[in-house]
């Protein structure tokens, strides 16, 4: 089945501005924090997490640990972290590129629940309106209503987010 792009919904410049805005929102909500754990979901979520960390480093004065959350797509109950990091009573920002049904974000939370974090906040570059799981996104770059047949793709090259397209 061939898909035809309906068009770009975010350019590189748009993404830079949205990451900057979300960084200010995160800094405001977490003012006075000693540390933040930025946890990117492996793949594009990891790239978005690196981008928000770069923005946060310019505006907030606290330690930041950047980690990657790995989810086995075949068995989503299998979740692991890239590295050991102290999670007890820590503020965690869970980051992904697109929130569709909320499924991946829900399973990613499993990596943190046993550690009794201080808080878990969520961030996505693009949020769709098709939630099947009870996930509330705290920081959203762009919220867009789509049909179930449409898809959103975020294209990355290395640590650069090139844009987001609706298909």
KAURJO-V446072 format. One record per backbone hydrogen bond with DSSP energy under -0.5 kcal/mol. NH is the residue of the N-H (numbers start at 1). CO is the residue of the C=O. If there is no record, write none. Layout:
nh=NH co=CO
nh=NH co=CO
This chain:
nh=6 co=166
nh=7 co=166
nh=9 co=164
nh=10 co=164
nh=12 co=162
nh=15 co=11
nh=16 co=12
nh=17 co=13
nh=18 co=14
nh=19 co=15
nh=20 co=16
nh=21 co=17
nh=22 co=18
nh=23 co=19
nh=24 co=20
nh=25 co=21
nh=26 co=22
nh=27 co=23
nh=28 co=24
nh=29 co=25
nh=30 co=26
nh=31 co=28
nh=33 co=30
nh=36 co=63
nh=37 co=91
nh=38 co=36
nh=38 co=65
nh=39 co=37
nh=39 co=93
nh=40 co=38
nh=40 co=67
nh=41 co=95
nh=42 co=69
nh=46 co=41
nh=46 co=43
nh=47 co=43
nh=48 co=44
nh=49 co=45
nh=50 co=46
nh=51 co=47
nh=52 co=48
nh=53 co=49
nh=54 co=50
nh=55 co=51
nh=56 co=52
nh=57 co=53
nh=58 co=54
nh=58 co=55
nh=59 co=55
nh=59 co=56
nh=60 co=56
nh=62 co=60
nh=63 co=34
nh=65 co=36
nh=66 co=64
nh=67 co=38
nh=67 co=65
nh=69 co=40
nh=70 co=68
nh=70 co=80
nh=72 co=78
nh=73 co=71
nh=78 co=75
nh=79 co=77
nh=80 co=70
nh=82 co=68
nh=89 co=116
nh=90 co=87
nh=91 co=35
nh=92 co=90
nh=92 co=119
nh=93 co=37
nh=94 co=92
nh=94 co=121
nh=95 co=39
nh=95 co=93
nh=96 co=123
nh=99 co=126
nh=100 co=98
nh=106 co=102
nh=107 co=103
nh=108 co=104
nh=109 co=105
nh=110 co=107
nh=111 co=108
nh=112 co=109
nh=113 co=109
nh=114 co=110
nh=115 co=112
nh=116 co=113
nh=118 co=90
nh=119 co=90
nh=121 co=92
nh=123 co=94
nh=124 co=139
nh=125 co=96
nh=125 co=97
nh=126 co=97
nh=127 co=142
nh=128 co=99
nh=129 co=144
nh=130 co=100
nh=132 co=101
nh=133 co=101
nh=135 co=133
nh=136 co=134
nh=137 co=135
nh=138 co=122
nh=138 co=136
nh=139 co=122
nh=141 co=124
nh=142 co=125
nh=144 co=127
nh=144 co=142
nh=146 co=144
nh=150 co=147
nh=153 co=165
nh=155 co=153
nh=155 co=163
nh=157 co=160
nh=160 co=157
nh=162 co=155
nh=162 co=160
nh=163 co=155
nh=164 co=10
nh=165 co=153
nh=166 co=7
nh=167 co=151
